[in-house]
Structure formats: structure tokens, C-alpha cells
Amino acid sequence: AAAPTTPHSAADADSAASSSRRRSGRLRTIVARQAELKAKEISFRCAAAPHAQVRVVSLGSASDDPSGATGGARGDGCLVPLGYRAEGTLFNEPLEAWVDDTGAHFVKWGAAGDGRLAVTTHTQNATGGATNTLDAVACITAELSRRVKAGVPPVLKP
């Protein structure tokens, strides 16, 4: 006959649950860290025009309560990655793009000198910056147009 088993005590059950929660918390921490490391590996290079090489520095995060009023979401419901940041070059000139903690989009581009200007996103709202990516990069197209009209080579040679 088989030996009788001793029932587990309540303390054993609490200990097992606590251990499981610790493992789960550690696992979440490891997964979050791996995601952050992968984000830093995200980059792209575009050899054909517009000659871009960009690296994502931070993927940002979602707001706990995303809405147009609290930040974190546009009026059409699309989420905005608060704290997103990318750096690199565009047309062989320095490029920075970011979304601040209010959801405003910003771009800074250019190497000033020889008739070229470094430009930044035009302020379009009370918190500064632009409400979307398209409006944020308008400063780049305006500067390229200004360079062409002024007879300045619009793009730096590599």
C-alpha cells in the first residue's frame, strides 16, 4: 500500500505563490529590458535619395490614459509614443526627431554654414512642436526649398 501523503500547509501555498510572483516579476523585467535593447538596435539606412541613416534611441511609452486631452493619442485615436527619440543623418546633415511627454512632435535638422540653416519644427500648439509627424518635418522641406531659391546646394555631398 502506498504511504499516506501529508497535505500542504497554507504557509507552503503562500510561499509557492510568492515565489511564482517573484519569478513573474523578474521575467517581466527581463522582457522589458530585452525590448529596450532591441529598440536601440532599430536603425535604417537609405542609400537612394533622401540618403538617410537613422537610429531609434528610445521607443517611448504609452500613456496610462491616452486621449487627445491627456496626451498619448491623436484625435483620430492613433497612439502617440511619448518620449520617442531617433537620431541620425538626412541628406548627410544631422537629424533629431522626438515626441515630448505631451505628445508634441519635434524635428531638428541641418548643418548651418555656407548659406545653409539648421531648422527646427515650427511651433503649432500651446505646448510647442507639431501635432503630427507630417507637420513636424515641414521645416525640412521649407529649408530645402529656401536653399534652392537662394542658389545654395540643397544637399551636402557625402
N, C-alpha and C positions, 0 to 999 in steps of 0.2 A: 504494500500500500504506500501511497505517496505521503510524504511528510506534509503536515498542515502548513500553510503559508501564513506569515504574520502580516496582518493588514498594515498598510502605510499609515503613519500618523499624519495629522493635519500639518505639523511642522515640516514634514518631508514634502508634502504637496506645496506648501508656501515656498519652500526652498527651491523646488524644481521650477515653479512658475517664475520666481525671481531670477533664477539662472537663465531661463528662457528669454525673459525681458532684457537682461543684460546682453545676451548674445544677439538678440534682435536689434538693440540699440547700437551695438558695435557694428553690426552688419550694415545698418543704415548709414552710419558714419563712414564706413569704408566705401560704400557705393557712392555717397555724395562726394567724397574725396576723389574717387576714380572719375566721376563725371567732370569735376573741376579740372583735373589733369587732362582729360580728353578735350575739354574746351580750349585749353591752351595749345593743343596740337592742331586746332582748326585753322587752316590758312589756305589761301589760294593764290595762284599766280596766273595772270592773263597775259600771254606773250603778244597776242594781237592787240590792236587798239581796243581799249584805252590803256594798255600797259599798266596793269595793277598788280601789286603784291601786298596782300593784306593778311594780318594775323589777328584772330579774336583773342583779346586779353581777358575778357570776362563775359560770360553768357548772361549775366544779370539774374534777376529773380522775379517771381510773380508777386503781386500784392496779395495780402490776405483777403481783401475785399475789393477786387478790381472793378472799377467803374470810371466813367469819364470824370466824375466829381472827385474821387479819391485818388485818381491816377492808376495806371496799370492796365487801362483798357481805353480804346478809342471809342468814338460814338457809334461806330458800326459793330462793336462788340469784340474786335480783334484785341488780343492781349498784347501789352507792351512790356518788353523785358527791362524792368527798372534796373539801372546800373550796368547795362550792356556797354561794352567798350571794345573797339577794334582800332588797330594802328597799322601803318604800312606806308606804301607809296602809291601814288596815282600819277601817271604821266611823269614819272621819275621825280616827283616832288612829295614832301611829307604829307601824310593824310592821317587824321584822327577823326573817329566818329564815336559818339556816345549818346546814351539816353540817361538823363539825370533821374533823381528819385521822385520827381513829379511827373515823369513821362514825357518831358520835353526832349526833342531830338536836336543834336548839335553836330556840326561838321566843321573841321578846321583844315584848310588845305593851302599849300603853296610855299614857295621859297622866294621871299622878297629879294629884289635886286634886278638890275638891267631892265627896268620897265615892268617887272612882274610884281604883283602884290600877293601877300598872304591874306586869305579871306576866311571869314567865319560866318556861320549861319546867321541870317538876319533875324532879329527878334520879332516874333509874330504874336506872342501872347504875354500875359502878365508875369509869368514865371520865367520868361526868356526862352530862346530857342524856337523850334518849329513844332507844329502839331503832328507832323508825319515825316517820313524819310524823304519823300519827293520834294517837299518844301525845304527840308534841311540842306539838300545838295544843290539847290538853286543858286547858291553863292558861287559854286564851281563853274556852272555854265555861264553865269554872268561875267565872271572873271575871264574865262576863255574867250568870250565874245568881245570883251573890252580889249584884250590883248590883240586880237585880230584887227579890230578897228584902229588901234594905236600903232600897228605895224610891228608889234613885238612878237617874236616867235611864241606861239601859244603853248608849246610843249618843250620841256628841256630834253636835250639829247642825253642818252644813257652815258 
